[in-house]
Amino acid sequence: MLAALLLCPAHFCAAESRLSVGNGNEPETLDPQRVEGVSASNIVRDLYEGLTSLSSRGEVVAGAAERWEVSPDGREYRFQLRAQARWSNGDPLTAEDFADGLRRSVDPATGSAYAQMLAPIEGATEVMVGARQLRELGVEVIDAQTLIIRLSSPRPYFLGLLSHPSTFPIHRPSLERWGKDFARPGRLVSNGAYTLESWTPQSSIRLKRNRYYWNDARTAIDTVVYQPSEDSNTELKRYRADELDVTYEIPLQQAPWLRQHYGQDLHVSSYLGTYFYGFNCSRPPFKDNPKLRRALTLAVDRQVIVDKVMNGLALPAYSLLPPGLSGYTPQRPEWADWSRERRLAEARRLYAEAGYSEQRPLEVELRYNTHEDHKRIATVVAAMWKQWLGVRTTLLNEEFKVFIQNRNLRKITQLFRAVWIADYDDPTAFTDILHSSHGQNDMAYSNPDYDSLLALAAAEADSERRRQHLAQAEQMLLRDQPLLPIYTYTSKHLVKPWVQGWQDNPLDIHYSKDLRIVGRPGEAAR
């Protein structure tokens, strides 16, 4: 007893505070420069911290950098790191670590799907195509705590971008020792509020509180357990059994029942994300065939999908860009306001002009990752195409990693389920992924005029002229139709009443360090 009292100055040992989170698909990696999916990014944001971070409301706040200065022309950012910042093994966190992370993201050898997002940094585009050396990237280490980042032109969203995993620092000794396999339990050294304790594939990823984190004193939760699941009904059962404190999503078919029985736990909020089908524009039948792409787009009744499949928990989408973006209203195609009959008549006309008919129907494969809601939406869309155009659609569901691999290769895909969630609050968070060289352009869309409009917007300091360039680019996407928008997201989570600090926000980003457990049965308040 005496030993116990000596170890616990407060004369008792508080129970460990644990948060259990449903997290969708099994993460593809926890390497910050190579992460792609939302579920992996959720975990990486707990493990690492960027120069900037986000508040619980989604606003940009200081992260590993305690302050920064921006030059009058908006092209140079000078960051001062926190002197007390450390890696999870106790090593000092330095400006060089952030410079290494940025260089690694744009290094072609890394294969980062988000490399193009860092194109605003001076020299990044040339580095990505091998025309300049990594050391020529526009980042300069002044001293251990001071980093300068130079941009090729002003970007109003740049501070928000620096909260994205692709900009996170890298622990060079770990990378040098383990190579691409460094992001594993027992190897990964991180600088965020948590460290990686264990990873059991298809079961759980367990994080432990990082006692070296500069703001550990304000972290309330000791352990975070992420549980992957591709079945939202199974996730709901875990939640009802108190095995989960937060769900990744909800089963759409259960929405009315959940509103009635779990109304106080249900969080539904606007979300900067779009669900769509991507056309592979690099191979038949969609290569050089915008009329066929437009025909299939017009034949989909989005309102039916939102009302019947989504139970009203979404909005019909007519463009890749969702509503709610700061300072920008998405373009609305003319046909969005047509009657259903007029849309179908135009769809049939374009379908015939593309070379298809009842006697020669389109036969196409639609791929989606394994999930009951994706299957339901694909089944409904295929039925619409069959009824109105005579299209014969083969539905192919694939395990998430296989699905992503096939999408990236582009060799066998024709049509595939996709989603894009904003990484920062700006129209370019969406328009840039259709740039011909972007790592997430699985549609293989390539239009020099579109790329030029993005370049004009990137170089434009005047906000109104920049907005006009982006609006022109969006109009071009609506004309070329490299993708089929279906709905814009709302975030949908169940959150236990004892999870405090949760705030709905348009980016749907929630750091575990900002939460606390208060009043859970059997657990002491922290």
BADRENDO-219547 format. One record per residue (C-alpha): residue in one letter; residue number from 1; x, y negated, z negated. Coordinates in steps of 0.5 Angstrom, whole numbers, plus 500, padded with zeros to 3 digits. Layout:
BEGIN
@type:A	seq:NUM	x:X	y:Y	z:Z
...
//
This chain:
BEGIN
@type:M	seq:1	x:500	y:500	z:500
@type:L	seq:2	x:506	y:495	z:498
@type:A	seq:3	x:509	y:496	z:505
@type:A	seq:4	x:502	y:495	z:509
@type:L	seq:5	x:502	y:488	z:505
@type:L	seq:6	x:509	y:486	z:507
@type:L	seq:7	x:507	y:488	z:514
@type:C	seq:8	x:500	y:484	z:514
@type:P	seq:9	x:501	y:477	z:510
@type:A	seq:10	x:494	y:476	z:511
@type:H	seq:11	x:493	y:482	z:506
@type:F	seq:12	x:489	y:486	z:512
@type:C	seq:13	x:491	y:488	z:519
@type:A	seq:14	x:485	y:485	z:524
@type:A	seq:15	x:483	y:491	z:529
@type:E	seq:16	x:485	y:490	z:536
@type:S	seq:17	x:481	y:486	z:540
@type:R	seq:18	x:480	y:489	z:547
@type:L	seq:19	x:476	y:487	z:553
@type:S	seq:20	x:474	y:492	z:558
@type:V	seq:21	x:472	y:490	z:565
@type:G	seq:22	x:469	y:493	z:571
@type:N	seq:23	x:474	y:492	z:577
@type:G	seq:24	x:471	y:494	z:584
@type:N	seq:25	x:476	y:498	z:588
@type:E	seq:26	x:482	y:501	z:586
@type:P	seq:27	x:488	y:496	z:587
@type:E	seq:28	x:492	y:497	z:593
@type:T	seq:29	x:498	y:494	z:589
@type:L	seq:30	x:500	y:489	z:583
@type:D	seq:31	x:506	y:486	z:587
@type:P	seq:32	x:504	y:479	z:587
@type:Q	seq:33	x:507	y:477	z:594
@type:R	seq:34	x:503	y:483	z:597
@type:V	seq:35	x:497	y:483	z:594
@type:E	seq:36	x:490	y:483	z:598
@type:G	seq:37	x:484	y:485	z:595
@type:V	seq:38	x:480	y:481	z:590
@type:S	seq:39	x:480	y:487	z:585
@type:A	seq:40	x:488	y:487	z:585
@type:S	seq:41	x:488	y:479	z:585
@type:N	seq:42	x:484	y:479	z:578
@type:I	seq:43	x:489	y:483	z:575
@type:V	seq:44	x:495	y:480	z:578
@type:R	seq:45	x:492	y:473	z:575
@type:D	seq:46	x:492	y:476	z:568
@type:L	seq:47	x:500	y:479	z:569
@type:Y	seq:48	x:503	y:472	z:572
@type:E	seq:49	x:502	y:465	z:572
@type:G	seq:50	x:503	y:460	z:577
@type:L	seq:51	x:506	y:453	z:577
@type:T	seq:52	x:498	y:451	z:576
@type:S	seq:53	x:493	y:455	z:574
@type:L	seq:54	x:485	y:454	z:574
@type:S	seq:55	x:480	y:452	z:568
@type:S	seq:56	x:474	y:456	z:566
@type:R	seq:57	x:470	y:452	z:571
@type:G	seq:58	x:475	y:453	z:577
@type:E	seq:59	x:479	y:446	z:576
@type:V	seq:60	x:486	y:445	z:577
@type:V	seq:61	x:490	y:445	z:571
@type:A	seq:62	x:497	y:446	z:569
@type:G	seq:63	x:500	y:453	z:569
@type:A	seq:64	x:508	y:455	z:568
@type:A	seq:65	x:509	y:447	z:570
@type:E	seq:66	x:507	y:443	z:564
@type:R	seq:67	x:507	y:437	z:569
@type:W	seq:68	x:508	y:434	z:576
@type:E	seq:69	x:509	y:428	z:580
@type:V	seq:70	x:507	y:427	z:588
@type:S	seq:71	x:511	y:422	z:592
@type:P	seq:72	x:507	y:416	z:595
@type:D	seq:73	x:506	y:420	z:602
@type:G	seq:74	x:504	y:426	z:599
@type:R	seq:75	x:509	y:431	z:602
@type:E	seq:76	x:514	y:432	z:596
@type:Y	seq:77	x:512	y:435	z:589
@type:R	seq:78	x:516	y:435	z:583
@type:F	seq:79	x:515	y:440	z:578
@type:Q	seq:80	x:517	y:441	z:571
@type:L	seq:81	x:517	y:447	z:568
@type:R	seq:82	x:515	y:449	z:561
@type:A	seq:83	x:522	y:449	z:557
@type:Q	seq:84	x:519	y:455	z:552
@type:A	seq:85	x:516	y:459	z:558
@type:R	seq:86	x:519	y:466	z:558
@type:W	seq:87	x:518	y:473	z:562
@type:S	seq:88	x:515	y:479	z:558
@type:N	seq:89	x:522	y:481	z:557
@type:G	seq:90	x:524	y:475	z:554
@type:D	seq:91	x:528	y:472	z:560
@type:P	seq:92	x:528	y:465	z:561
@type:L	seq:93	x:523	y:463	z:566
@type:T	seq:94	x:526	y:458	z:571
@type:A	seq:95	x:525	y:454	z:577
@type:E	seq:96	x:529	y:459	z:581
@type:D	seq:97	x:524	y:465	z:580
@type:F	seq:98	x:519	y:460	z:583
@type:A	seq:99	x:523	y:459	z:589
@type:D	seq:100	x:524	y:466	z:590
@type:G	seq:101	x:517	y:468	z:590
@type:L	seq:102	x:515	y:463	z:595
@type:R	seq:103	x:521	y:465	z:599
@type:R	seq:104	x:519	y:472	z:599
@type:S	seq:105	x:512	y:471	z:601
@type:V	seq:106	x:514	y:468	z:607
@type:D	seq:107	x:520	y:473	z:609
@type:P	seq:108	x:517	y:477	z:614
@type:A	seq:109	x:520	y:483	z:611
@type:T	seq:110	x:515	y:483	z:605
@type:G	seq:111	x:509	y:483	z:610
@type:S	seq:112	x:505	y:479	z:606
@type:A	seq:113	x:498	y:478	z:608
@type:Y	seq:114	x:498	y:471	z:605
@type:A	seq:115	x:504	y:468	z:608
@type:Q	seq:116	x:501	y:464	z:613
@type:M	seq:117	x:497	y:460	z:607
@type:L	seq:118	x:504	y:457	z:605
@type:A	seq:119	x:505	y:454	z:612
@type:P	seq:120	x:504	y:447	z:609
@type:I	seq:121	x:511	y:448	z:606
@type:E	seq:122	x:516	y:445	z:610
@type:G	seq:123	x:520	y:450	z:615
@type:A	seq:124	x:515	y:456	z:613
@type:T	seq:125	x:512	y:457	z:620
@type:E	seq:126	x:519	y:457	z:623
@type:V	seq:127	x:522	y:462	z:617
@type:M	seq:128	x:516	y:467	z:618
@type:V	seq:129	x:517	y:468	z:626
@type:G	seq:130	x:525	y:468	z:624
@type:A	seq:131	x:527	y:462	z:627
@type:R	seq:132	x:530	y:459	z:621
@type:Q	seq:133	x:533	y:462	z:615
@type:L	seq:134	x:530	y:463	z:608
@type:R	seq:135	x:534	y:458	z:605
@type:E	seq:136	x:532	y:453	z:609
@type:L	seq:137	x:525	y:453	z:606
@type:G	seq:138	x:522	y:447	z:603
@type:V	seq:139	x:524	y:448	z:596
@type:E	seq:140	x:529	y:446	z:592
@type:V	seq:141	x:532	y:448	z:585
@type:I	seq:142	x:534	y:441	z:582
@type:D	seq:143	x:536	y:445	z:575
@type:A	seq:144	x:533	y:451	z:571
@type:Q	seq:145	x:526	y:447	z:569
@type:T	seq:146	x:525	y:443	z:576
@type:L	seq:147	x:523	y:445	z:582
@type:I	seq:148	x:521	y:441	z:589
@type:I	seq:149	x:517	y:443	z:594
@type:R	seq:150	x:517	y:439	z:600
@type:L	seq:151	x:511	y:439	z:605
@type:S	seq:152	x:511	y:438	z:613
@type:S	seq:153	x:504	y:434	z:612
@type:P	seq:154	x:500	y:432	z:606
@type:R	seq:155	x:495	y:437	z:604
@type:P	seq:156	x:490	y:435	z:599
@type:Y	seq:157	x:489	y:442	z:596
@type:F	seq:158	x:496	y:444	z:595
@type:L	seq:159	x:496	y:444	z:588
@type:G	seq:160	x:490	y:449	z:588
@type:L	seq:161	x:494	y:453	z:592
@type:L	seq:162	x:499	y:454	z:587
@type:S	seq:163	x:495	y:458	z:583
@type:H	seq:164	x:494	y:464	z:588
@type:P	seq:165	x:498	y:470	z:587
@type:S	seq:166	x:503	y:469	z:593
@type:T	seq:167	x:506	y:463	z:590
@type:F	seq:168	x:507	y:467	z:583
@type:P	seq:169	x:515	y:467	z:581
@type:I	seq:170	x:519	y:474	z:582
@type:H	seq:171	x:523	y:477	z:576
@type:R	seq:172	x:529	y:478	z:581
@type:P	seq:173	x:533	y:483	z:577
@type:S	seq:174	x:527	y:488	z:577
@type:L	seq:175	x:526	y:487	z:584
@type:E	seq:176	x:533	y:488	z:585
@type:R	seq:177	x:533	y:494	z:581
@type:W	seq:178	x:527	y:498	z:583
@type:G	seq:179	x:525	y:495	z:590
@type:K	seq:180	x:518	y:495	z:593
@type:D	seq:181	x:516	y:499	z:587
@type:F	seq:182	x:518	y:494	z:581
@type:A	seq:183	x:510	y:493	z:580
@type:R	seq:184	x:509	y:499	z:576
@type:P	seq:185	x:508	y:501	z:569
@type:G	seq:186	x:515	y:501	z:565
@type:R	seq:187	x:518	y:496	z:571
@type:L	seq:188	x:514	y:490	z:572
@type:V	seq:189	x:516	y:484	z:568
@type:S	seq:190	x:511	y:479	z:568
@type:N	seq:191	x:510	y:471	z:566
@type:G	seq:192	x:503	y:471	z:565
@type:A	seq:193	x:499	y:472	z:558
@type:Y	seq:194	x:499	y:480	z:559
@type:T	seq:195	x:504	y:485	z:561
@type:L	seq:196	x:502	y:492	z:565
@type:E	seq:197	x:502	y:498	z:560
@type:S	seq:198	x:499	y:503	z:564
@type:W	seq:199	x:496	y:505	z:570
@type:T	seq:200	x:492	y:511	z:571
@type:P	seq:201	x:489	y:511	z:579
@type:Q	seq:202	x:482	y:511	z:579
@type:S	seq:203	x:481	y:511	z:572
@type:S	seq:204	x:484	y:505	z:569
@type:I	seq:205	x:489	y:499	z:568
@type:R	seq:206	x:491	y:497	z:561
@type:L	seq:207	x:494	y:491	z:560
@type:K	seq:208	x:497	y:489	z:553
@type:R	seq:209	x:498	y:482	z:550
@type:N	seq:210	x:505	y:478	z:552
@type:R	seq:211	x:508	y:476	z:546
@type:Y	seq:212	x:513	y:472	z:550
@type:Y	seq:213	x:507	y:468	z:554
@type:W	seq:214	x:508	y:460	z:552
@type:N	seq:215	x:501	y:460	z:550
@type:D	seq:216	x:500	y:466	z:546
@type:A	seq:217	x:498	y:463	z:540
@type:R	seq:218	x:491	y:461	z:544
@type:T	seq:219	x:490	y:468	z:547
@type:A	seq:220	x:485	y:472	z:543
@type:I	seq:221	x:484	y:479	z:546
@type:D	seq:222	x:490	y:484	z:545
@type:T	seq:223	x:488	y:489	z:550
@type:V	seq:224	x:485	y:488	z:557
@type:V	seq:225	x:483	y:495	z:560
@type:Y	seq:226	x:481	y:494	z:568
@type:Q	seq:227	x:476	y:500	z:570
@type:P	seq:228	x:476	y:501	z:578
@type:S	seq:229	x:469	y:504	z:581
@type:E	seq:230	x:466	y:504	z:588
@type:D	seq:231	x:459	y:506	z:585
@type:S	seq:232	x:456	y:500	z:582
@type:N	seq:233	x:450	y:504	z:579
@type:T	seq:234	x:456	y:508	z:575
@type:E	seq:235	x:459	y:502	z:573
@type:L	seq:236	x:452	y:500	z:570
@type:K	seq:237	x:451	y:506	z:566
@type:R	seq:238	x:458	y:504	z:563
@type:Y	seq:239	x:456	y:497	z:561
@type:R	seq:240	x:449	y:500	z:558
@type:A	seq:241	x:453	y:505	z:554
@type:D	seq:242	x:458	y:499	z:552
@type:E	seq:243	x:464	y:502	z:555
@type:L	seq:244	x:464	y:496	z:559
@type:D	seq:245	x:464	y:488	z:557
@type:V	seq:246	x:464	y:485	z:564
@type:T	seq:247	x:462	y:488	z:570
@type:Y	seq:248	x:465	y:487	z:577
@type:E	seq:249	x:458	y:487	z:580
@type:I	seq:250	x:451	y:489	z:579
@type:P	seq:251	x:447	y:495	z:584
@type:L	seq:252	x:443	y:490	z:588
@type:Q	seq:253	x:437	y:495	z:588
@type:Q	seq:254	x:437	y:494	z:580
@type:A	seq:255	x:436	y:487	z:580
@type:P	seq:256	x:429	y:486	z:578
@type:W	seq:257	x:430	y:491	z:573
@type:L	seq:258	x:436	y:487	z:570
@type:R	seq:259	x:433	y:480	z:570
@type:Q	seq:260	x:427	y:483	z:566
@type:H	seq:261	x:432	y:487	z:561
@type:Y	seq:262	x:438	y:484	z:561
@type:G	seq:263	x:437	y:477	z:563
@type:Q	seq:264	x:441	y:474	z:558
@type:D	seq:265	x:447	y:478	z:560
@type:L	seq:266	x:446	y:477	z:567
@type:H	seq:267	x:450	y:471	z:571
@type:V	seq:268	x:449	y:469	z:578
@type:S	seq:269	x:452	y:463	z:581
@type:S	seq:270	x:454	y:460	z:587
@type:Y	seq:271	x:461	y:463	z:590
@type:L	seq:272	x:465	y:461	z:596
@type:G	seq:273	x:465	y:467	z:599
@type:T	seq:274	x:462	y:470	z:606
@type:Y	seq:275	x:460	y:477	z:608
@type:F	seq:276	x:461	y:479	z:615
@type:Y	seq:277	x:463	y:484	z:620
@type:G	seq:278	x:469	y:483	z:624
@type:F	seq:279	x:469	y:484	z:632
@type:N	seq:280	x:476	y:487	z:634
@type:C	seq:281	x:478	y:482	z:639
@type:S	seq:282	x:484	y:486	z:642
@type:R	seq:283	x:480	y:492	z:645
@type:P	seq:284	x:474	y:495	z:648
@type:P	seq:285	x:468	y:494	z:647
@type:F	seq:286	x:469	y:487	z:644
@type:K	seq:287	x:476	y:484	z:648
@type:D	seq:288	x:474	y:479	z:652
@type:N	seq:289	x:467	y:480	z:651
@type:P	seq:290	x:464	y:474	z:647
@type:K	seq:291	x:457	y:475	z:650
@type:L	seq:292	x:457	y:482	z:647
@type:R	seq:293	x:459	y:479	z:641
@type:R	seq:294	x:454	y:474	z:641
@type:A	seq:295	x:448	y:479	z:643
@type:L	seq:296	x:450	y:483	z:637
@type:T	seq:297	x:450	y:477	z:632
@type:L	seq:298	x:443	y:474	z:635
@type:A	seq:299	x:440	y:481	z:634
@type:V	seq:300	x:441	y:481	z:626
@type:D	seq:301	x:436	y:478	z:622
@type:R	seq:302	x:439	y:476	z:616
@type:Q	seq:303	x:433	y:474	z:612
@type:V	seq:304	x:431	y:481	z:612
@type:I	seq:305	x:438	y:483	z:609
@type:V	seq:306	x:438	y:478	z:604
@type:D	seq:307	x:431	y:479	z:602
@type:K	seq:308	x:430	y:486	z:602
@type:V	seq:309	x:437	y:489	z:601
@type:M	seq:310	x:440	y:483	z:597
@type:N	seq:311	x:434	y:482	z:593
@type:G	seq:312	x:435	y:475	z:594
@type:L	seq:313	x:442	y:475	z:591
@type:A	seq:314	x:445	y:471	z:597
@type:L	seq:315	x:444	y:466	z:602
@type:P	seq:316	x:443	y:468	z:610
@type:A	seq:317	x:450	y:466	z:613
@type:Y	seq:318	x:451	y:463	z:620
@type:S	seq:319	x:458	y:461	z:620
@type:L	seq:320	x:464	y:464	z:616
@type:L	seq:321	x:464	y:457	z:612
@type:P	seq:322	x:460	y:458	z:606
@type:P	seq:323	x:456	y:452	z:603
@type:G	seq:324	x:459	y:448	z:597
@type:L	seq:325	x:466	y:447	z:600
@type:S	seq:326	x:468	y:440	z:597
@type:G	seq:327	x:467	y:434	z:602
@type:Y	seq:328	x:465	y:439	z:608
@type:T	seq:329	x:458	y:441	z:610
@type:P	seq:330	x:459	y:448	z:615
@type:Q	seq:331	x:457	y:447	z:622
@type:R	seq:332	x:450	y:450	z:623
@type:P	seq:333	x:449	y:454	z:630
@type:E	seq:334	x:443	y:452	z:634
@type:W	seq:335	x:440	y:459	z:634
@type:A	seq:336	x:440	y:459	z:627
@type:D	seq:337	x:433	y:455	z:627
@type:W	seq:338	x:430	y:459	z:633
@type:S	seq:339	x:424	y:463	z:632
@type:R	seq:340	x:426	y:471	z:631
@type:E	seq:341	x:423	y:472	z:638
@type:R	seq:342	x:427	y:467	z:642
@type:R	seq:343	x:433	y:470	z:638
@type:L	seq:344	x:432	y:477	z:640
@type:A	seq:345	x:430	y:474	z:648
@type:E	seq:346	x:437	y:471	z:648
@type:A	seq:347	x:440	y:477	z:645
@type:R	seq:348	x:437	y:482	z:650
@type:R	seq:349	x:439	y:477	z:656
@type:L	seq:350	x:447	y:477	z:653
@type:Y	seq:351	x:447	y:484	z:652
@type:A	seq:352	x:445	y:485	z:659
@type:E	seq:353	x:450	y:480	z:662
@type:A	seq:354	x:455	y:484	z:658
@type:G	seq:355	x:454	y:490	z:662
@type:Y	seq:356	x:449	y:494	z:658
@type:S	seq:357	x:442	y:496	z:658
@type:E	seq:358	x:437	y:502	z:656
@type:Q	seq:359	x:440	y:506	z:661
@type:R	seq:360	x:447	y:504	z:659
@type:P	seq:361	x:447	y:503	z:652
@type:L	seq:362	x:453	y:500	z:648
@type:E	seq:363	x:456	y:506	z:643
@type:V	seq:364	x:460	y:503	z:637
@type:E	seq:365	x:463	y:505	z:631
@type:L	seq:366	x:462	y:501	z:625
@type:R	seq:367	x:467	y:502	z:619
@type:Y	seq:368	x:466	y:500	z:612
@type:N	seq:369	x:469	y:502	z:605
@type:T	seq:370	x:465	y:507	z:601
@type:H	seq:371	x:460	y:503	z:597
@type:E	seq:372	x:452	y:504	z:597
@type:D	seq:373	x:451	y:497	z:598
@type:H	seq:374	x:455	y:497	z:604
@type:K	seq:375	x:452	y:503	z:607
@type:R	seq:376	x:445	y:500	z:606
@type:I	seq:377	x:447	y:494	z:610
@type:A	seq:378	x:450	y:498	z:615
@type:T	seq:379	x:444	y:502	z:616
@type:V	seq:380	x:440	y:496	z:616
@type:V	seq:381	x:444	y:493	z:621
@type:A	seq:382	x:445	y:499	z:626
@type:A	seq:383	x:437	y:500	z:626
@type:M	seq:384	x:436	y:493	z:628
@type:W	seq:385	x:441	y:494	z:634
@type:K	seq:386	x:438	y:500	z:636
@type:Q	seq:387	x:431	y:497	z:635
@type:W	seq:388	x:432	y:491	z:639
@type:L	seq:389	x:438	y:492	z:644
@type:G	seq:390	x:438	y:500	z:644
@type:V	seq:391	x:445	y:500	z:641
@type:R	seq:392	x:448	y:507	z:638
@type:T	seq:393	x:452	y:506	z:632
@type:T	seq:394	x:456	y:511	z:629
@type:L	seq:395	x:457	y:509	z:621
@type:L	seq:396	x:464	y:511	z:618
@type:N	seq:397	x:465	y:510	z:611
@type:E	seq:398	x:472	y:510	z:608
@type:E	seq:399	x:476	y:510	z:602
@type:F	seq:400	x:478	y:503	z:601
@type:K	seq:401	x:486	y:504	z:602
@type:V	seq:402	x:485	y:508	z:608
@type:F	seq:403	x:479	y:503	z:610
@type:I	seq:404	x:484	y:497	z:609
@type:Q	seq:405	x:490	y:500	z:613
@type:N	seq:406	x:486	y:502	z:619
@type:R	seq:407	x:483	y:495	z:619
@type:N	seq:408	x:490	y:492	z:619
@type:L	seq:409	x:493	y:497	z:624
@type:R	seq:410	x:487	y:495	z:629
@type:K	seq:411	x:488	y:501	z:633
@type:I	seq:412	x:482	y:505	z:632
@type:T	seq:413	x:477	y:499	z:629
@type:Q	seq:414	x:472	y:497	z:633
@type:L	seq:415	x:467	y:493	z:628
@type:F	seq:416	x:468	y:493	z:621
@type:R	seq:417	x:465	y:490	z:614
@type:A	seq:418	x:469	y:484	z:612
@type:V	seq:419	x:469	y:479	z:606
@type:W	seq:420	x:473	y:473	z:605
@type:I	seq:421	x:473	y:469	z:598
@type:A	seq:422	x:476	y:462	z:598
@type:D	seq:423	x:483	y:462	z:595
@type:Y	seq:424	x:482	y:455	z:594
@type:D	seq:425	x:477	y:450	z:595
@type:D	seq:426	x:478	y:447	z:602
@type:P	seq:427	x:475	y:449	z:609
@type:T	seq:428	x:482	y:451	z:611
@type:A	seq:429	x:481	y:457	z:606
@type:F	seq:430	x:477	y:460	z:611
@type:T	seq:431	x:479	y:457	z:618
@type:D	seq:432	x:486	y:459	z:617
@type:I	seq:433	x:485	y:466	z:617
@type:L	seq:434	x:483	y:466	z:624
@type:H	seq:435	x:489	y:463	z:626
@type:S	seq:436	x:492	y:467	z:631
@type:S	seq:437	x:498	y:469	z:627
@type:H	seq:438	x:495	y:470	z:620
@type:G	seq:439	x:496	y:476	z:616
@type:Q	seq:440	x:488	y:477	z:615
@type:N	seq:441	x:486	y:476	z:622
@type:D	seq:442	x:484	y:483	z:623
@type:M	seq:443	x:479	y:481	z:628
@type:A	seq:444	x:485	y:479	z:633
@type:Y	seq:445	x:482	y:473	z:635
@type:S	seq:446	x:487	y:469	z:639
@type:N	seq:447	x:485	y:462	z:642
@type:P	seq:448	x:491	y:457	z:643
@type:D	seq:449	x:486	y:451	z:643
@type:Y	seq:450	x:483	y:453	z:636
@type:D	seq:451	x:490	y:454	z:633
@type:S	seq:452	x:492	y:447	z:636
@type:L	seq:453	x:486	y:444	z:632
@type:L	seq:454	x:488	y:447	z:626
@type:A	seq:455	x:495	y:444	z:627
@type:L	seq:456	x:492	y:437	z:628
@type:A	seq:457	x:488	y:438	z:622
@type:A	seq:458	x:494	y:440	z:618
@type:A	seq:459	x:498	y:434	z:620
@type:E	seq:460	x:492	y:429	z:619
@type:A	seq:461	x:492	y:424	z:613
@type:D	seq:462	x:486	y:421	z:614
@type:S	seq:463	x:480	y:425	z:611
@type:E	seq:464	x:475	y:424	z:616
@type:R	seq:465	x:479	y:425	z:622
@type:R	seq:466	x:481	y:432	z:618
@type:R	seq:467	x:474	y:434	z:617
@type:Q	seq:468	x:473	y:432	z:624
@type:H	seq:469	x:478	y:437	z:627
@type:L	seq:470	x:476	y:442	z:622
@type:A	seq:471	x:469	y:442	z:624
@type:Q	seq:472	x:471	y:442	z:632
@type:A	seq:473	x:475	y:448	z:630
@type:E	seq:474	x:469	y:451	z:627
@type:Q	seq:475	x:464	y:450	z:633
@type:M	seq:476	x:470	y:454	z:637
@type:L	seq:477	x:469	y:460	z:632
@type:L	seq:478	x:461	y:459	z:633
@type:R	seq:479	x:462	y:459	z:641
@type:D	seq:480	x:467	y:465	z:641
@type:Q	seq:481	x:464	y:469	z:636
@type:P	seq:482	x:470	y:473	z:633
@type:L	seq:483	x:466	y:475	z:627
@type:L	seq:484	x:458	y:476	z:625
@type:P	seq:485	x:456	y:472	z:619
@type:I	seq:486	x:451	y:476	z:615
@type:Y	seq:487	x:451	y:473	z:608
@type:T	seq:488	x:454	y:468	z:603
@type:Y	seq:489	x:455	y:470	z:596
@type:T	seq:490	x:453	y:469	z:589
@type:S	seq:491	x:457	y:472	z:584
@type:K	seq:492	x:453	y:477	z:580
@type:H	seq:493	x:456	y:480	z:573
@type:L	seq:494	x:453	y:483	z:567
@type:V	seq:495	x:457	y:480	z:561
@type:K	seq:496	x:456	y:482	z:554
@type:P	seq:497	x:454	y:477	z:549
@type:W	seq:498	x:460	y:478	z:545
@type:V	seq:499	x:464	y:476	z:550
@type:Q	seq:500	x:465	y:468	z:549
@type:G	seq:501	x:469	y:463	z:554
@type:W	seq:502	x:466	y:466	z:560
@type:Q	seq:503	x:464	y:460	z:565
@type:D	seq:504	x:461	y:461	z:572
@type:N	seq:505	x:465	y:458	z:577
@type:P	seq:506	x:465	y:457	z:585
@type:L	seq:507	x:471	y:461	z:585
@type:D	seq:508	x:469	y:467	z:581
@type:I	seq:509	x:476	y:467	z:577
@type:H	seq:510	x:476	y:469	z:570
@type:Y	seq:511	x:483	y:469	z:566
@type:S	seq:512	x:482	y:474	z:560
@type:K	seq:513	x:487	y:469	z:556
@type:D	seq:514	x:481	y:464	z:556
@type:L	seq:515	x:476	y:469	z:553
@type:R	seq:516	x:475	y:472	z:546
@type:I	seq:517	x:471	y:477	z:543
@type:V	seq:518	x:466	y:475	z:537
@type:G	seq:519	x:461	y:479	z:534
@type:R	seq:520	x:462	y:486	z:538
@type:P	seq:521	x:459	y:492	z:533
@type:G	seq:522	x:465	y:495	z:530
@type:E	seq:523	x:470	y:489	z:532
@type:A	seq:524	x:473	y:484	z:527
@type:A	seq:525	x:472	y:477	z:530
@type:R	seq:526	x:478	y:474	z:533
//
